[in-house]
Structures are given as C-alpha cells and as structure tokens.
Amino acid sequence: MKTAIKNYISEIKWKLTGILGRILIDLLCATTTIKSDGLKKVAPILGSGKLIFAFWHSRILLISYLLKGWNGAILVSRSKDGEIIARILQNQGHETIRGSTSKGGLRALAKQIKLLKEHTRPGGVIPDGPRGPRQKVQPGVIMLAKKTGYPIVPISYSAKKIKIFSSWDRFIVPYPFTRCTIIFGDPIYIPGDINKNSYGLFINKLEKELCRITDEADGSFNHLIT
C-alpha cells in the first residue's frame, strides 16, 4: 500500500513538472521575436510530415516550443533529465519513446521506426544525448532514417541574450524579450540499401551540418560557445 501511494504521489509530481514546464516555456518563448532561416528549402518536407528532426541537446528549449502540436514521435533518454524532457514534450503534444545509446536504445529505436511507419508523423532525435559527447552524432538517427525512408532535417537556434549553463552540453536558455534565430539545415537522405560500414559517412555529414547551422546561429549574435 505504501509503495502504491508513493508511486501515485511521484506520478502526480511528474505530471505537474510536465505541465509547469510547458507553461514556463510557452510564456518565455511568447515574449521572444523568432526569425527563421532556411525554411523555404525544407517547406515541402515539413508539409509532408515525413521527416526526422535532429537537434543538439543544448538546443531543445526553443525547438520544442516551435514543434509543439506536431504529434511527433521523439526519442528521449531514460535518465532523470530525460524524464523532465519527456514530460514536457508530452504536454506539447508529442509521443515520447524512452531509450538511449546506453540504455534500452535498440528496443526504443525499433518502436520509433514502427510508429513512424504506421502513421504519417515526424520523428525527433537528439543525436548527442543523453550525456554526450557534446555535438557528436550517434548512429541511431542514421538507422532510423534508413528504415523509415524519412529525410533528416537538421535544426538549431540561438538568441541575442542567452543564459549558458555549465552542463556537459552547454545548454542555452534565451532571456525574455530577446531576438532568436532558428536555422533549418540541408536535408540529409539516407539510402535504404547502405550497410553499417557506410554509416560513418552520413554521421559525419549530419554532424558537420548541425555544427554549421549552430555556429551560424550563434555567430549571428556574436556568441562563441565552447
């Protein structure tokens, strides 16, 4: 009985975390001015709903706000930080699949592939999560794109005034009433017939594109985040 009560209270706390997190992000981002770059080249892909968004762990906040209501299937780690992210994403209208490169990854990836194949909906992957290395792509996103046939759309952002945390990923949070720029990178298509020996080529390509648009976004506001 005590365990059941404890679990019930814990679940209520996590639900409140998700609700409050979404509200705080909504309030913060609603005060910002958001400019997009590169949207035109990916507009047809976005319109199809058949795509995989890829973004660095440090850039989750504004991207999650922009994608709310998209009914995405997003891979999130089983860590405590991952639980917070998952609860907020669920309140933003997404389905989360729990797993990472270190824990439950293959099972979670298989579930994400199934969800994307059964329904027309975008996928989402944080390729350097949950604990890094920072800005280093893990192979799961390449396998996901290969199995679904969906293109990968790299996306990143920065803002004029930001708080940079001293976490492993150098997580950023825009200040209220600041200007933000979100950049869509060049789509990356993964052939369905490639073998694992070729994954490295596409990992490198995605990594370079994500780093390029992240550096471009930061550079537009004269930030150098190391």
Secondary structure, DSSP 8 states (H G I E B T S, - for coil): -HHHHHHHHHHHHHHHHHHHHHHHHHHHHHTSEEEEESHHHHHHHHHHT--EEE--GGGHHHHHHHTTTS--EEEE-SSHHHHHHHHHHHHTT-EEEE--SSSSHHHHHHHHHHHHHHS---EEE-TTTTT-STT---THHHHHHHHH---EEEEEEEESSEEE--STT--EEE-TT-EEEEEE---B---TT--GGGHHHHHHHHHHHHHHHHHHHHHTTT----
